């Protein structure tokens, strides 16, 4: 497995764990979040369920950043003074 595929798998796993809660914090429904991210609702649902679709690393990274997550799909720490 090459480095990009390994990173894609890690990102997909992290999105399965953190995308739904991040979307909830943004108060976006699945259809609204998918529309704003340029995805079909079914595609976002597939990502959130952890199913391995045909999504590229670029698409998964863009979704993570859109949801306020890091490039690896992990929650960002709160800014200093907000803890």
C-alpha positions as CSV (number, residue, x, y, z in Angstrom):
1,X,0.0,0.0,0.0
2,X,1.5,3.4,-0.9
3,X,1.7,6.4,1.3
4,X,-1.3,8.2,-0.2
5,X,-3.5,5.2,0.1
6,X,-2.5,4.7,3.8
7,X,-3.2,8.4,4.5
8,X,-6.6,8.1,2.7
9,X,-7.5,5.1,4.9
10,X,-6.5,6.9,8.1
11,X,-8.5,10.0,7.0
12,X,-11.5,7.8,6.1
13,X,-11.4,6.1,9.5
14,X,-11.1,9.5,11.3
15,X,-14.0,11.0,9.3
16,X,-16.2,8.0,10.2
17,X,-15.5,8.9,13.9
18,X,-15.5,12.7,13.8
19,X,-17.5,13.9,10.7
20,X,-21.0,13.4,12.2
21,X,-20.2,15.1,15.5
22,X,-18.4,18.0,13.6
23,X,-21.5,18.4,11.4
24,X,-23.7,18.5,14.5
25,X,-21.6,21.2,16.1
26,X,-22.1,23.2,12.9
27,X,-25.8,22.5,13.2
28,X,-25.9,21.2,9.6
29,X,-28.3,18.5,8.5
30,X,-26.7,15.7,6.4
31,X,-28.4,17.0,3.2
32,X,-27.3,20.6,3.9
33,X,-23.8,19.7,4.8
34,X,-23.5,17.5,1.7
35,X,-24.8,20.3,-0.5
36,X,-22.4,22.9,0.9
37,X,-19.5,20.5,0.6
38,X,-20.4,19.6,-3.0
39,X,-21.3,16.0,-2.3
40,X,-24.4,13.9,-2.7
41,X,-26.1,13.2,0.6
42,X,-25.5,9.5,0.0
43,X,-21.7,10.1,-0.4
44,X,-21.5,12.0,2.9
45,X,-23.5,9.3,4.6
46,X,-21.1,6.7,3.2
47,X,-18.1,8.6,4.6
48,X,-19.7,9.1,8.0
49,X,-20.6,5.4,8.2
50,X,-16.9,4.5,7.5
51,X,-17.7,2.6,4.3
52,X,-14.8,2.6,1.9
53,X,-16.0,4.4,-1.2
54,X,-14.1,5.6,-4.2
55,X,-13.4,9.0,-2.6
56,X,-10.0,10.5,-3.4
57,X,-7.7,11.8,-0.7
58,X,-8.3,15.3,-2.0
59,X,-12.1,15.0,-1.6
60,X,-11.8,13.5,1.9
61,X,-9.3,16.3,3.0
62,X,-11.6,19.0,1.6
63,X,-14.5,17.6,3.6
64,X,-12.5,17.4,6.8
65,X,-11.4,21.0,6.5
66,X,-15.0,22.1,5.6
67,X,-16.2,20.5,8.8
68,X,-13.5,22.3,10.8
69,X,-11.4,19.2,11.4
70,X,-7.7,18.8,10.7
71,X,-6.3,17.5,7.4
72,X,-6.2,14.1,9.1
73,X,-9.9,14.3,10.1
74,X,-9.3,14.9,13.8
75,X,-10.9,17.6,15.9
76,X,-8.8,20.7,16.3
77,X,-7.9,21.8,19.8
78,X,-9.7,24.9,21.1
79,X,-7.9,28.2,20.7
80,X,-5.9,29.4,23.7
81,X,-8.1,30.9,26.3
82,X,-11.2,28.9,25.2
83,X,-10.5,25.8,27.2
